[in-house]
């Protein structure tokens, strides 16, 4: 199975291949192509929103650096949530790993059904632990 990167991951990978001085131009073009926004010389504060990632900066270089850092953070969170979701629905996940995955989902996911499933699993684990202690 071949996994295709998200548009955010693909754009971030493309930025990584560019010289730092070329990244602002690439971000401006990406904003035009994807209905994002890129205001590197805004009167109030330079800002950008691309692929759902928002960032501000004190100048253009700072804006680009901050946007890249925010994008990497979001990609890391998404990868962690994907792994936690797999663990939640994998019957072979050990209890400690399952509890850790559930806590990660509750901390980082905004998806109600996923949060409910994680909380339900934590409740079940607590009941199982209480039953073992009582026995």
N, C-alpha and C positions, 0 to 999 in steps of 0.2 A: 504494500500500500504506500503510495506516495503522498506525503503531506505537503500541502501548498501553504506558503506563509500568508498571514493576513496582510492586507494592504499596509497596515502600520509596520509590521515586521519587515516587509519588502522595502518600504521607503527608508526605514532606519538602516537596513543593510546597505542600501544605495548611498545614504549619507556617509556611512563608514568608509566607503571607497573614495570619497572626495577629499580634496585638500580643505582644511578648515576655512580658507578664504572663499571657497566655492559653495559652501553649504547654505549660506543665506540666499543665494540665487536659486538653488535647488528648492529651498523651502518656499520661496515666492512662486516659482513655477508650479509646485505641488498644490499650493493654495488655489491657484487659478484653475488647475485641472480637477480639483476635488471639492470645490465650493468651501474650501477652508478660508482662513484669514491669516494674513501675515503683514503686520504693521511695524517694521523695524525702526521707523523714525517717528512714531506717534508722539504728539505733543505731550500727552499725559505720561505714558510709559510704553516702551516697545512691548508688543504682545503678539502671540500667534496661537491659532487653533487649527491643528491639522490632524485628521484621523481621530477626532475626539479628544486629543491631548492638548491641553491649554498650558501656556507658560508666559511669563513676563520676564523682563530683563532691564538692566540699567542702560544698555546700549545693544546694538545688533549682535555683537559677539556673545555677550552675556545671554541674550535672548536665545540664540541658537544653542548654546551650551545648556541652558536650563530646559529647553524643549527636548533636547536629546536625552537628558537625564530623566525627565518626566516620562518620556516614551519608554525608556528602558525599564523604569520602575513599573509601568503598567504592563509591559510584556512579561516581566518577572511575576507579577501578581497573577496574570492570566494563566501562565504556565503552572504556578503553584495551585491555583484553583482547579485547573484541569486534572492535575495529579490527585488532588484531594477528592475530587468527584469520582475519579476512577476507583480510588481506595474505598470510598463510601459504598459503591455498588458492587465491589468485588467480594464475593462470599469468603474468599480465602484471606482477607486482610485480618491480621492479628489485632486483638482488642486495643493494645496501646497505640498502634499505628492508626486504627480506626478512630479512636478518640482524638488523636492529634489532627487527623484529617477533618473531623467534624468541627473541631475548634477553629481550624483555619477557614473553613467555609463560613462559619458564623461570624468571624472577624472581617472577612473580605468580600463575601458575596452579597449582592443585592437581590438575587433571584429568590423569591419567596418560597417556591416549592423546594428548591435545593436546601434552603435554610431550615424549612420544616422537616425534611428528611434527616438532616444532620442532627437537629435537636431531638428528633424521635430516636435516633440511634444512641445518642448520649443518654437519654432517659432509659433506654433498654439496657445499656451497659451498666448504669447505676443500679437498676433493679437486679441485674444478674450478680453484681458485686455484693449487694445487700443480702441476696439469697445465699450466696456462698459463705458470707460472714455469719449468717444466722444458723447455717447447717453445721 
